[in-house]
Amino acid sequence: MDSHVKVEKRGALGLLTLNRPQALNALTHGMILSLLTQLEAWAADASIKAVAIRGEGERAFCAGGDIRAVQQAAAAGKDDGADLLRDEYRMNALIGSYPKPYIAMIHGICMGGGAGVSVHGSHRLADASLDFAMPETGIGFIPDVGSSHFLSRLPDEIGMYLGLTGTRIGLADALDAGLMTHAIDRQDFDTVIARFSGGQPVDEAISGLVRKPPHGPLQAHRRRIAAIFSAASLEGVLERLDRDGGDFARDTAQLIRTRSPTSLKLVFRELREARALDLRQSLAMEYRLAVRALNSHDFREGVRAALIDKDRNPKWQPSSLAAVGDTGGFFASLGAKELF
Protein backbone atom coordinates (compact mmCIF):
# COMPACT_ATOMS: atom_id res chain seq x y z
CA MET A 1 0.00 0.00 0.00
CA ASP A 2 1.11 3.55 -0.71
CA SER A 3 2.27 5.40 2.40
CA HIS A 4 -0.12 8.24 1.60
CA VAL A 5 -3.19 6.02 1.96
CA LYS A 6 -4.05 4.85 5.45
CA VAL A 7 -6.10 1.66 5.51
CA GLU A 8 -8.03 0.54 8.59
CA LYS A 9 -10.55 -2.17 9.28
CA ARG A 10 -12.75 -0.96 12.11
CA GLY A 11 -15.31 -3.59 12.86
CA ALA A 12 -17.77 -3.66 9.97
CA LEU A 13 -16.23 -0.58 8.37
CA GLY A 14 -13.36 -0.31 5.91
CA LEU A 15 -11.84 3.14 6.47
CA LEU A 16 -9.56 4.88 3.95
CA THR A 17 -7.71 8.08 4.81
CA LEU A 18 -5.94 10.14 2.17
CA ASN A 19 -2.77 11.09 4.02
CA ARG A 20 -0.88 13.62 1.94
CA PRO A 21 -1.99 16.86 3.62
CA GLN A 22 1.07 18.84 2.57
CA ALA A 23 -0.16 18.44 -1.03
CA LEU A 24 -3.84 18.85 -0.11
CA ASN A 25 -4.21 15.07 -0.49
CA ALA A 26 -3.74 15.26 -4.26
CA LEU A 27 -3.78 11.75 -5.71
CA THR A 28 -0.55 10.21 -6.97
CA HIS A 29 -0.52 7.10 -9.14
CA GLY A 30 0.57 5.05 -6.14
CA MET A 31 -2.35 6.32 -4.08
CA ILE A 32 -4.79 5.50 -6.87
CA LEU A 33 -3.48 1.94 -7.21
CA SER A 34 -3.69 1.44 -3.44
CA LEU A 35 -7.27 2.70 -3.32
CA LEU A 36 -8.28 0.52 -6.27
CA THR A 37 -6.67 -2.59 -4.78
CA GLN A 38 -8.23 -2.07 -1.36
CA LEU A 39 -11.68 -1.30 -2.70
CA GLU A 40 -11.62 -4.49 -4.75
CA ALA A 41 -10.57 -6.50 -1.69
CA TRP A 42 -13.27 -5.03 0.55
CA ALA A 43 -15.95 -5.51 -2.09
CA ALA A 44 -15.32 -9.25 -1.74
CA ASP A 45 -14.94 -9.23 2.07
CA ALA A 46 -18.23 -10.28 3.71
CA SER A 47 -17.15 -8.84 7.06
CA ILE A 48 -16.99 -5.33 5.62
CA LYS A 49 -20.47 -3.82 5.46
CA ALA A 50 -19.51 -0.31 4.32
CA VAL A 51 -16.50 1.70 3.17
CA ALA A 52 -15.70 5.29 4.14
CA ILE A 53 -13.06 7.67 2.82
CA ARG A 54 -11.78 10.90 4.34
CA GLY A 55 -8.84 13.32 3.99
CA GLU A 56 -6.13 14.14 6.52
CA GLY A 57 -5.32 17.74 7.47
CA GLU A 58 -7.36 20.87 7.93
CA ARG A 59 -7.48 22.28 4.42
CA ALA A 60 -8.66 19.59 2.04
CA PHE A 61 -10.42 16.30 1.47
CA CYS A 62 -8.65 15.99 -1.90
CA ALA A 63 -7.55 18.78 -4.22
CA GLY A 64 -7.46 16.50 -7.28
CA GLY A 65 -4.90 14.46 -9.14
CA ASP A 66 -1.19 15.14 -9.27
CA ILE A 67 -1.54 17.33 -12.36
CA ARG A 68 2.04 18.54 -12.38
CA ALA A 69 3.35 14.97 -12.49
CA VAL A 70 0.94 14.14 -15.32
CA GLN A 71 2.04 17.21 -17.29
CA GLN A 72 5.73 16.50 -16.76
CA ALA A 73 5.31 12.92 -17.98
CA ALA A 74 3.48 14.10 -21.10
CA ALA A 75 6.15 16.73 -21.78
CA ALA A 76 8.83 14.04 -21.54
CA GLY A 77 7.00 11.88 -24.05
CA LYS A 78 6.17 9.23 -21.45
CA ASP A 79 2.89 7.36 -21.01
CA ASP A 80 2.92 7.71 -17.22
CA GLY A 81 0.21 10.39 -17.22
CA ALA A 82 -2.12 8.37 -19.41
CA ASP A 83 -1.46 5.28 -17.28
CA LEU A 84 -2.34 7.22 -14.12
CA LEU A 85 -5.60 8.40 -15.66
CA ARG A 86 -6.45 4.91 -16.88
CA ASP A 87 -6.16 3.48 -13.36
CA GLU A 88 -7.92 6.47 -11.83
CA TYR A 89 -10.89 6.19 -14.17
CA ARG A 90 -11.18 2.46 -13.50
CA MET A 91 -11.23 3.27 -9.79
CA ASN A 92 -13.98 5.85 -10.41
CA ALA A 93 -16.01 3.21 -12.26
CA LEU A 94 -15.62 0.80 -9.35
CA ILE A 95 -16.81 3.42 -6.86
CA GLY A 96 -19.83 4.16 -9.04
CA SER A 97 -20.89 0.51 -9.03
CA TYR A 98 -19.69 -0.39 -5.53
CA PRO A 99 -21.75 -3.22 -4.03
CA LYS A 100 -21.73 -1.73 -0.53
CA PRO A 101 -22.41 1.70 0.93
CA TYR A 102 -19.51 4.00 0.02
CA ILE A 103 -19.38 7.07 2.21
CA ALA A 104 -17.19 10.07 1.43
CA MET A 105 -16.62 12.34 4.43
CA ILE A 106 -15.63 15.64 2.88
CA HIS A 107 -14.20 18.84 4.30
CA GLY A 108 -12.41 21.75 2.68
CA ILE A 109 -11.17 21.51 -0.88
CA CYS A 110 -12.75 18.83 -3.05
CA MET A 111 -11.83 19.33 -6.69
CA GLY A 112 -11.07 17.27 -9.78
CA GLY A 113 -9.90 13.85 -8.65
CA GLY A 114 -11.38 14.55 -5.22
CA ALA A 115 -14.80 14.58 -6.85
CA GLY A 116 -13.96 11.26 -8.49
CA VAL A 117 -13.44 9.52 -5.13
CA SER A 118 -16.53 11.09 -3.57
CA VAL A 119 -19.41 12.06 -5.85
CA HIS A 120 -19.80 8.58 -7.38
CA GLY A 121 -20.30 7.09 -3.90
CA SER A 122 -23.69 6.36 -2.41
CA HIS A 123 -23.31 8.94 0.38
CA ARG A 124 -21.43 12.25 0.38
CA LEU A 125 -21.25 13.82 3.82
CA ALA A 126 -19.79 17.32 3.77
CA ASP A 127 -19.17 20.03 6.33
CA ALA A 128 -19.45 23.81 6.10
CA SER A 129 -15.86 24.23 4.89
CA LEU A 130 -16.57 22.46 1.58
CA ASP A 131 -14.94 24.14 -1.42
CA PHE A 132 -16.03 22.21 -4.52
CA ALA A 133 -15.02 22.78 -8.15
CA MET A 134 -14.19 21.14 -11.44
CA PRO A 135 -11.67 23.78 -12.59
CA GLU A 136 -10.11 22.03 -15.58
CA THR A 137 -10.98 24.57 -18.29
CA GLY A 138 -8.62 26.94 -16.47
CA ILE A 139 -5.65 24.65 -17.16
CA GLY A 140 -6.49 23.63 -20.71
CA PHE A 141 -7.94 20.27 -19.70
CA ILE A 142 -11.44 18.76 -19.41
CA PRO A 143 -13.60 17.77 -16.42
CA ASP A 144 -12.85 14.06 -16.04
CA VAL A 145 -12.99 11.30 -13.35
CA GLY A 146 -16.56 10.62 -14.48
CA SER A 147 -17.67 14.20 -13.93
CA SER A 148 -19.27 14.38 -17.36
CA HIS A 149 -21.73 11.79 -16.04
CA PHE A 150 -22.74 13.64 -12.88
CA LEU A 151 -22.42 17.20 -14.20
CA SER A 152 -24.65 16.44 -17.17
CA ARG A 153 -27.36 15.21 -14.79
CA LEU A 154 -27.46 18.14 -12.37
CA PRO A 155 -30.68 20.20 -12.43
CA ASP A 156 -31.14 23.50 -14.24
CA GLU A 157 -27.93 23.23 -16.30
CA ILE A 158 -25.83 23.80 -13.17
CA GLY A 159 -23.42 21.12 -14.38
CA MET A 160 -22.76 22.94 -17.64
CA TYR A 161 -22.27 26.17 -15.70
CA LEU A 162 -19.78 24.54 -13.33
CA GLY A 163 -17.99 22.65 -16.10
CA LEU A 164 -17.44 25.66 -18.34
CA THR A 165 -16.60 28.23 -15.68
CA GLY A 166 -14.76 26.10 -13.12
CA THR A 167 -16.57 28.11 -10.44
CA ARG A 168 -16.02 27.11 -6.82
CA ILE A 169 -19.13 26.47 -4.74
CA GLY A 170 -19.74 25.83 -1.08
CA LEU A 171 -21.76 23.34 0.91
CA ALA A 172 -25.21 24.86 0.42
CA ASP A 173 -24.94 25.06 -3.36
CA ALA A 174 -23.44 21.56 -3.54
CA LEU A 175 -26.39 20.22 -1.55
CA ASP A 176 -28.90 22.14 -3.67
CA ALA A 177 -27.37 20.64 -6.82
CA GLY A 178 -27.24 17.10 -5.41
CA LEU A 179 -23.45 16.83 -5.49
CA MET A 180 -23.48 16.24 -1.72
CA THR A 181 -26.15 14.21 0.04
CA HIS A 182 -25.87 15.39 3.67
CA ALA A 183 -24.43 18.28 5.67
CA ILE A 184 -22.62 17.06 8.78
CA ASP A 185 -20.16 18.97 10.96
CA ARG A 186 -16.63 17.67 10.69
CA GLN A 187 -16.46 17.38 14.48
CA ASP A 188 -19.14 14.69 14.15
CA PHE A 189 -17.27 12.60 11.57
CA ASP A 190 -15.65 10.46 14.27
CA THR A 191 -19.08 9.74 15.77
CA VAL A 192 -20.35 8.62 12.38
CA ILE A 193 -17.29 6.41 11.87
CA ALA A 194 -17.81 4.78 15.27
CA ARG A 195 -21.43 4.03 14.41
CA PHE A 196 -20.45 2.58 11.03
CA SER A 197 -17.85 0.44 12.78
CA GLY A 198 -20.57 -1.04 14.92
CA GLY A 199 -22.51 -2.06 11.85
CA GLN A 200 -25.20 0.62 11.93
CA PRO A 201 -26.85 1.35 8.56
CA VAL A 202 -25.89 4.70 7.08
CA ASP A 203 -29.19 6.49 7.69
CA GLU A 204 -29.21 5.33 11.28
CA ALA A 205 -25.56 6.25 11.81
CA ILE A 206 -26.05 9.85 10.69
CA SER A 207 -29.36 10.26 12.50
CA GLY A 208 -29.42 13.42 14.59
CA LEU A 209 -26.22 14.78 13.04
CA VAL A 210 -27.52 16.05 9.70
CA ARG A 211 -27.69 19.84 9.35
CA LYS A 212 -29.92 21.89 7.05
CA PRO A 213 -28.05 24.97 5.84
CA PRO A 214 -29.92 27.73 3.99
CA HIS A 215 -29.84 27.79 0.21
CA GLY A 216 -26.59 28.80 -1.42
CA PRO A 217 -26.00 31.95 -3.50
CA LEU A 218 -26.56 30.12 -6.79
CA GLN A 219 -30.18 29.48 -5.83
CA ALA A 220 -31.07 33.05 -6.81
CA HIS A 221 -29.70 32.44 -10.32
CA ARG A 222 -31.11 28.96 -11.02
CA ARG A 223 -33.68 30.14 -13.59
CA ARG A 224 -31.13 32.33 -15.32
CA ILE A 225 -28.56 29.50 -15.46
CA ALA A 226 -31.18 27.09 -16.81
CA ALA A 227 -32.24 29.49 -19.55
CA ILE A 228 -28.76 30.55 -20.60
CA PHE A 229 -26.81 27.29 -20.41
CA SER A 230 -29.47 25.29 -22.27
CA ALA A 231 -28.37 26.98 -25.49
CA ALA A 232 -27.61 24.67 -28.39
CA SER A 233 -24.00 25.81 -28.69
CA LEU A 234 -21.23 27.35 -26.64
CA GLU A 235 -21.47 30.48 -28.74
CA GLY A 236 -25.18 30.52 -27.94
CA VAL A 237 -24.42 30.42 -24.22
CA LEU A 238 -22.13 33.42 -24.52
CA GLU A 239 -24.64 35.27 -26.68
CA ARG A 240 -27.34 34.76 -24.04
CA LEU A 241 -24.99 35.86 -21.28
CA ASP A 242 -24.13 39.03 -23.19
CA ARG A 243 -27.77 39.73 -23.96
CA ASP A 244 -28.81 39.25 -20.31
CA GLY A 245 -26.80 42.25 -19.19
CA GLY A 246 -27.02 41.58 -15.43
CA ASP A 247 -24.05 41.47 -13.09
CA PHE A 248 -24.14 37.68 -12.74
CA ALA A 249 -24.28 37.14 -16.51
CA ARG A 250 -21.57 39.70 -17.18
CA ASP A 251 -19.20 38.20 -14.59
CA THR A 252 -19.91 34.69 -15.86
CA ALA A 253 -19.22 35.61 -19.47
CA GLN A 254 -16.02 37.35 -18.47
CA LEU A 255 -14.88 34.26 -16.55
CA ILE A 256 -15.66 31.87 -19.41
CA ARG A 257 -13.66 34.02 -21.81
CA THR A 258 -10.54 33.55 -19.66
CA ARG A 259 -10.68 29.77 -20.13
CA SER A 260 -9.04 27.70 -22.84
CA PRO A 261 -11.20 28.02 -25.98
CA THR A 262 -10.37 24.45 -26.98
CA SER A 263 -11.29 23.13 -23.53
CA LEU A 264 -14.55 25.06 -23.59
CA LYS A 265 -15.53 23.53 -26.93
CA LEU A 266 -14.65 20.04 -25.71
CA VAL A 267 -16.52 20.45 -22.44
CA PHE A 268 -19.70 21.69 -24.06
CA ARG A 269 -19.83 18.68 -26.38
CA GLU A 270 -18.63 16.30 -23.66
CA LEU A 271 -21.45 17.22 -21.26
CA ARG A 272 -24.12 17.16 -23.93
CA GLU A 273 -23.05 13.70 -25.12
CA ALA A 274 -22.75 12.34 -21.56
CA ARG A 275 -26.48 12.77 -21.02
CA ALA A 276 -27.02 9.60 -23.05
CA LEU A 277 -24.11 7.64 -21.53
CA ASP A 278 -23.73 5.57 -18.39
CA LEU A 279 -20.77 6.12 -16.08
CA ARG A 280 -18.45 3.63 -17.79
CA GLN A 281 -19.25 5.08 -21.21
CA SER A 282 -18.70 8.59 -19.89
CA LEU A 283 -15.32 7.60 -18.46
CA ALA A 284 -14.34 5.98 -21.76
CA MET A 285 -15.19 9.21 -23.58
CA GLU A 286 -13.26 11.27 -21.04
CA TYR A 287 -10.23 9.04 -21.45
CA ARG A 288 -10.17 9.68 -25.20
CA LEU A 289 -10.34 13.42 -24.56
CA ALA A 290 -7.83 13.38 -21.72
CA VAL A 291 -5.16 11.35 -23.52
CA ARG A 292 -5.25 13.79 -26.40
CA ALA A 293 -5.44 16.86 -24.19
CA LEU A 294 -2.32 15.75 -22.31
CA ASN A 295 -0.24 16.42 -25.40
CA SER A 296 -1.86 19.72 -26.27
CA HIS A 297 -0.35 23.18 -26.06
CA ASP A 298 -3.15 24.45 -23.83
CA PHE A 299 -2.62 21.81 -21.15
CA ARG A 300 1.10 22.51 -20.99
CA GLU A 301 0.45 26.24 -20.92
CA GLY A 302 -2.37 25.99 -18.39
CA VAL A 303 -0.27 23.97 -15.94
CA ARG A 304 2.63 26.37 -16.43
CA ALA A 305 0.50 29.41 -15.67
CA ALA A 306 -1.35 27.87 -12.72
CA LEU A 307 1.17 25.59 -11.03
CA ILE A 308 4.72 26.31 -12.24
CA ASP A 309 5.23 30.01 -12.94
CA LYS A 310 1.93 30.87 -11.22
CA ASP A 311 1.50 34.03 -13.28
CA ARG A 312 -2.18 33.17 -13.89
CA ASN A 313 -1.81 34.46 -17.43
CA PRO A 314 -2.01 31.54 -19.86
CA LYS A 315 -1.61 32.18 -23.59
CA TRP A 316 -4.09 29.84 -25.23
CA GLN A 317 -3.61 28.53 -28.78
CA PRO A 318 -5.90 29.07 -30.53
CA SER A 319 -6.95 32.13 -28.58
CA SER A 320 -10.55 32.34 -29.79
CA LEU A 321 -13.51 29.99 -30.08
CA ALA A 322 -13.85 30.77 -33.79
CA ALA A 323 -10.34 29.45 -34.43
CA VAL A 324 -10.76 26.12 -32.61
CA GLY A 325 -12.15 24.21 -35.57
CA ASP A 326 -13.57 20.69 -35.51
CA THR A 327 -13.13 18.79 -32.23
CA GLY A 328 -14.19 15.42 -33.59
CA GLY A 329 -10.68 14.01 -33.51
CA PHE A 330 -10.59 14.32 -29.71
CA PHE A 331 -13.65 12.07 -29.42
CA ALA A 332 -12.47 9.38 -31.87
CA SER A 333 -11.79 5.84 -30.69
CA LEU A 334 -8.36 5.00 -29.30
CA GLY A 335 -8.59 1.52 -30.76
CA ALA A 336 -6.57 -0.96 -28.71
CA LYS A 337 -5.89 1.76 -26.11
CA GLU A 338 -9.54 2.30 -25.19
CA LEU A 339 -10.24 2.49 -21.44
CA PHE A 340 -12.60 -0.50 -21.36
C-alpha positions as CSV (number, residue, x, y, z in Angstrom):
1,M,0.0,0.0,0.0
2,D,1.1,3.5,-0.7
3,S,2.3,5.4,2.4
4,H,-0.1,8.2,1.6
5,V,-3.2,6.0,2.0
6,K,-4.0,4.8,5.5
7,V,-6.1,1.7,5.5
8,E,-8.0,0.5,8.6
9,K,-10.5,-2.2,9.3
10,R,-12.7,-1.0,12.1
11,G,-15.3,-3.6,12.9
12,A,-17.8,-3.7,10.0
13,L,-16.2,-0.6,8.4
14,G,-13.4,-0.3,5.9
15,L,-11.8,3.1,6.5
16,L,-9.6,4.9,4.0
17,T,-7.7,8.1,4.8
18,L,-5.9,10.1,2.2
19,N,-2.8,11.1,4.0
20,R,-0.9,13.6,1.9
21,P,-2.0,16.9,3.6
22,Q,1.1,18.8,2.6
23,A,-0.2,18.4,-1.0
24,L,-3.8,18.9,-0.1
25,N,-4.2,15.1,-0.5
26,A,-3.7,15.3,-4.3
27,L,-3.8,11.7,-5.7
28,T,-0.5,10.2,-7.0
29,H,-0.5,7.1,-9.1
30,G,0.6,5.0,-6.1
31,M,-2.4,6.3,-4.1
32,I,-4.8,5.5,-6.9
33,L,-3.5,1.9,-7.2
34,S,-3.7,1.4,-3.4
35,L,-7.3,2.7,-3.3
36,L,-8.3,0.5,-6.3
37,T,-6.7,-2.6,-4.8
38,Q,-8.2,-2.1,-1.4
39,L,-11.7,-1.3,-2.7
40,E,-11.6,-4.5,-4.8
41,A,-10.6,-6.5,-1.7
42,W,-13.3,-5.0,0.6
43,A,-15.9,-5.5,-2.1
44,A,-15.3,-9.3,-1.7
45,D,-14.9,-9.2,2.1
46,A,-18.2,-10.3,3.7
47,S,-17.2,-8.8,7.1
48,I,-17.0,-5.3,5.6
49,K,-20.5,-3.8,5.5
50,A,-19.5,-0.3,4.3
51,V,-16.5,1.7,3.2
52,A,-15.7,5.3,4.1
53,I,-13.1,7.7,2.8
54,R,-11.8,10.9,4.3
55,G,-8.8,13.3,4.0
56,E,-6.1,14.1,6.5
57,G,-5.3,17.7,7.5
58,E,-7.4,20.9,7.9
59,R,-7.5,22.3,4.4
60,A,-8.7,19.6,2.0
61,F,-10.4,16.3,1.5
62,C,-8.6,16.0,-1.9
63,A,-7.6,18.8,-4.2
64,G,-7.5,16.5,-7.3
65,G,-4.9,14.5,-9.1
66,D,-1.2,15.1,-9.3
67,I,-1.5,17.3,-12.4
68,R,2.0,18.5,-12.4
69,A,3.4,15.0,-12.5
70,V,0.9,14.1,-15.3
71,Q,2.0,17.2,-17.3
72,Q,5.7,16.5,-16.8
73,A,5.3,12.9,-18.0
74,A,3.5,14.1,-21.1
75,A,6.1,16.7,-21.8
76,A,8.8,14.0,-21.5
77,G,7.0,11.9,-24.0
78,K,6.2,9.2,-21.5
79,D,2.9,7.4,-21.0
80,D,2.9,7.7,-17.2
81,G,0.2,10.4,-17.2
82,A,-2.1,8.4,-19.4
83,D,-1.5,5.3,-17.3
84,L,-2.3,7.2,-14.1
85,L,-5.6,8.4,-15.7
86,R,-6.4,4.9,-16.9
87,D,-6.2,3.5,-13.4
88,E,-7.9,6.5,-11.8
89,Y,-10.9,6.2,-14.2
90,R,-11.2,2.5,-13.5
91,M,-11.2,3.3,-9.8
92,N,-14.0,5.8,-10.4
93,A,-16.0,3.2,-12.3
94,L,-15.6,0.8,-9.3
95,I,-16.8,3.4,-6.9
96,G,-19.8,4.2,-9.0
97,S,-20.9,0.5,-9.0
98,Y,-19.7,-0.4,-5.5
99,P,-21.7,-3.2,-4.0
100,K,-21.7,-1.7,-0.5
101,P,-22.4,1.7,0.9
102,Y,-19.5,4.0,0.0
103,I,-19.4,7.1,2.2
104,A,-17.2,10.1,1.4
105,M,-16.6,12.3,4.4
106,I,-15.6,15.6,2.9
107,H,-14.2,18.8,4.3
108,G,-12.4,21.7,2.7
109,I,-11.2,21.5,-0.9
110,C,-12.8,18.8,-3.1
111,M,-11.8,19.3,-6.7
112,G,-11.1,17.3,-9.8
113,G,-9.9,13.9,-8.7
114,G,-11.4,14.6,-5.2
115,A,-14.8,14.6,-6.8
116,G,-14.0,11.3,-8.5
117,V,-13.4,9.5,-5.1
118,S,-16.5,11.1,-3.6
119,V,-19.4,12.1,-5.8
120,H,-19.8,8.6,-7.4
121,G,-20.3,7.1,-3.9
122,S,-23.7,6.4,-2.4
123,H,-23.3,8.9,0.4
124,R,-21.4,12.3,0.4
125,L,-21.3,13.8,3.8
126,A,-19.8,17.3,3.8
127,D,-19.2,20.0,6.3
128,A,-19.4,23.8,6.1
129,S,-15.9,24.2,4.9
130,L,-16.6,22.5,1.6
131,D,-14.9,24.1,-1.4
132,F,-16.0,22.2,-4.5
133,A,-15.0,22.8,-8.1
134,M,-14.2,21.1,-11.4
135,P,-11.7,23.8,-12.6
136,E,-10.1,22.0,-15.6
137,T,-11.0,24.6,-18.3
138,G,-8.6,26.9,-16.5
139,I,-5.6,24.7,-17.2
140,G,-6.5,23.6,-20.7
141,F,-7.9,20.3,-19.7
142,I,-11.4,18.8,-19.4
143,P,-13.6,17.8,-16.4
144,D,-12.8,14.1,-16.0
145,V,-13.0,11.3,-13.3
146,G,-16.6,10.6,-14.5
147,S,-17.7,14.2,-13.9
148,S,-19.3,14.4,-17.4
149,H,-21.7,11.8,-16.0
150,F,-22.7,13.6,-12.9
151,L,-22.4,17.2,-14.2
152,S,-24.7,16.4,-17.2
153,R,-27.4,15.2,-14.8
154,L,-27.5,18.1,-12.4
155,P,-30.7,20.2,-12.4
156,D,-31.1,23.5,-14.2
157,E,-27.9,23.2,-16.3
158,I,-25.8,23.8,-13.2
159,G,-23.4,21.1,-14.4
160,M,-22.8,22.9,-17.6
161,Y,-22.3,26.2,-15.7
162,L,-19.8,24.5,-13.3
163,G,-18.0,22.7,-16.1
164,L,-17.4,25.7,-18.3
165,T,-16.6,28.2,-15.7
166,G,-14.8,26.1,-13.1
167,T,-16.6,28.1,-10.4
168,R,-16.0,27.1,-6.8
169,I,-19.1,26.5,-4.7
170,G,-19.7,25.8,-1.1
171,L,-21.8,23.3,0.9
172,A,-25.2,24.9,0.4
173,D,-24.9,25.1,-3.4
174,A,-23.4,21.6,-3.5
175,L,-26.4,20.2,-1.6
176,D,-28.9,22.1,-3.7
177,A,-27.4,20.6,-6.8
178,G,-27.2,17.1,-5.4
179,L,-23.5,16.8,-5.5
180,M,-23.5,16.2,-1.7
181,T,-26.1,14.2,0.0
182,H,-25.9,15.4,3.7
183,A,-24.4,18.3,5.7
184,I,-22.6,17.1,8.8
185,D,-20.2,19.0,11.0
186,R,-16.6,17.7,10.7
187,Q,-16.5,17.4,14.5
188,D,-19.1,14.7,14.2
189,F,-17.3,12.6,11.6
190,D,-15.7,10.5,14.3
191,T,-19.1,9.7,15.8
192,V,-20.4,8.6,12.4
193,I,-17.3,6.4,11.9
194,A,-17.8,4.8,15.3
195,R,-21.4,4.0,14.4
196,F,-20.5,2.6,11.0
197,S,-17.8,0.4,12.8
198,G,-20.6,-1.0,14.9
199,G,-22.5,-2.1,11.9
200,Q,-25.2,0.6,11.9
201,P,-26.9,1.4,8.6
202,V,-25.9,4.7,7.1
203,D,-29.2,6.5,7.7
204,E,-29.2,5.3,11.3
205,A,-25.6,6.3,11.8
206,I,-26.0,9.8,10.7
207,S,-29.4,10.3,12.5
208,G,-29.4,13.4,14.6
209,L,-26.2,14.8,13.0
210,V,-27.5,16.1,9.7
211,R,-27.7,19.8,9.3
212,K,-29.9,21.9,7.0
213,P,-28.0,25.0,5.8
214,P,-29.9,27.7,4.0
215,H,-29.8,27.8,0.2
216,G,-26.6,28.8,-1.4
217,P,-26.0,31.9,-3.5
218,L,-26.6,30.1,-6.8
219,Q,-30.2,29.5,-5.8
220,A,-31.1,33.0,-6.8
221,H,-29.7,32.4,-10.3
222,R,-31.1,29.0,-11.0
223,R,-33.7,30.1,-13.6
224,R,-31.1,32.3,-15.3
225,I,-28.6,29.5,-15.5
226,A,-31.2,27.1,-16.8
227,A,-32.2,29.5,-19.5
228,I,-28.8,30.5,-20.6
229,F,-26.8,27.3,-20.4
230,S,-29.5,25.3,-22.3
231,A,-28.4,27.0,-25.5
232,A,-27.6,24.7,-28.4
233,S,-24.0,25.8,-28.7
234,L,-21.2,27.3,-26.6
235,E,-21.5,30.5,-28.7
236,G,-25.2,30.5,-27.9
237,V,-24.4,30.4,-24.2
238,L,-22.1,33.4,-24.5
239,E,-24.6,35.3,-26.7
240,R,-27.3,34.8,-24.0
241,L,-25.0,35.9,-21.3
242,D,-24.1,39.0,-23.2
243,R,-27.8,39.7,-24.0
244,D,-28.8,39.2,-20.3
245,G,-26.8,42.2,-19.2
246,G,-27.0,41.6,-15.4
247,D,-24.0,41.5,-13.1
248,F,-24.1,37.7,-12.7
249,A,-24.3,37.1,-16.5
250,R,-21.6,39.7,-17.2
251,D,-19.2,38.2,-14.6
252,T,-19.9,34.7,-15.9
253,A,-19.2,35.6,-19.5
254,Q,-16.0,37.3,-18.5
255,L,-14.9,34.3,-16.5
256,I,-15.7,31.9,-19.4
257,R,-13.7,34.0,-21.8
258,T,-10.5,33.6,-19.7
259,R,-10.7,29.8,-20.1
260,S,-9.0,27.7,-22.8
261,P,-11.2,28.0,-26.0
262,T,-10.4,24.4,-27.0
263,S,-11.3,23.1,-23.5
264,L,-14.6,25.1,-23.6
265,K,-15.5,23.5,-26.9
266,L,-14.6,20.0,-25.7
267,V,-16.5,20.4,-22.4
268,F,-19.7,21.7,-24.1
269,R,-19.8,18.7,-26.4
270,E,-18.6,16.3,-23.7
271,L,-21.4,17.2,-21.3
272,R,-24.1,17.2,-23.9
273,E,-23.1,13.7,-25.1
274,A,-22.8,12.3,-21.6
275,R,-26.5,12.8,-21.0
276,A,-27.0,9.6,-23.0
277,L,-24.1,7.6,-21.5
278,D,-23.7,5.6,-18.4
279,L,-20.8,6.1,-16.1
280,R,-18.4,3.6,-17.8
281,Q,-19.3,5.1,-21.2
282,S,-18.7,8.6,-19.9
283,L,-15.3,7.6,-18.5
284,A,-14.3,6.0,-21.8
285,M,-15.2,9.2,-23.6
286,E,-13.3,11.3,-21.0
287,Y,-10.2,9.0,-21.4
288,R,-10.2,9.7,-25.2
289,L,-10.3,13.4,-24.6
290,A,-7.8,13.4,-21.7
291,V,-5.2,11.4,-23.5
292,R,-5.2,13.8,-26.4
293,A,-5.4,16.9,-24.2
294,L,-2.3,15.8,-22.3
295,N,-0.2,16.4,-25.4
296,S,-1.9,19.7,-26.3
297,H,-0.4,23.2,-26.1
298,D,-3.1,24.4,-23.8
299,F,-2.6,21.8,-21.1
300,R,1.1,22.5,-21.0
301,E,0.4,26.2,-20.9
302,G,-2.4,26.0,-18.4
303,V,-0.3,24.0,-15.9
304,R,2.6,26.4,-16.4
305,A,0.5,29.4,-15.7
306,A,-1.4,27.9,-12.7
307,L,1.2,25.6,-11.0
308,I,4.7,26.3,-12.2
309,D,5.2,30.0,-12.9
310,K,1.9,30.9,-11.2
311,D,1.5,34.0,-13.3
312,R,-2.2,33.2,-13.9
313,N,-1.8,34.5,-17.4
314,P,-2.0,31.5,-19.9
315,K,-1.6,32.2,-23.6
316,W,-4.1,29.8,-25.2
317,Q,-3.6,28.5,-28.8
318,P,-5.9,29.1,-30.5
319,S,-6.9,32.1,-28.6
320,S,-10.6,32.3,-29.8
321,L,-13.5,30.0,-30.1
322,A,-13.8,30.8,-33.8
323,A,-10.3,29.5,-34.4
324,V,-10.8,26.1,-32.6
325,G,-12.2,24.2,-35.6
326,D,-13.6,20.7,-35.5
327,T,-13.1,18.8,-32.2
328,G,-14.2,15.4,-33.6
329,G,-10.7,14.0,-33.5
330,F,-10.6,14.3,-29.7
331,F,-13.6,12.1,-29.4
332,A,-12.5,9.4,-31.9
333,S,-11.8,5.8,-30.7
334,L,-8.4,5.0,-29.3
335,G,-8.6,1.5,-30.8
336,A,-6.6,-1.0,-28.7
337,K,-5.9,1.8,-26.1
338,E,-9.5,2.3,-25.2
339,L,-10.2,2.5,-21.4
340,F,-12.6,-0.5,-21.4
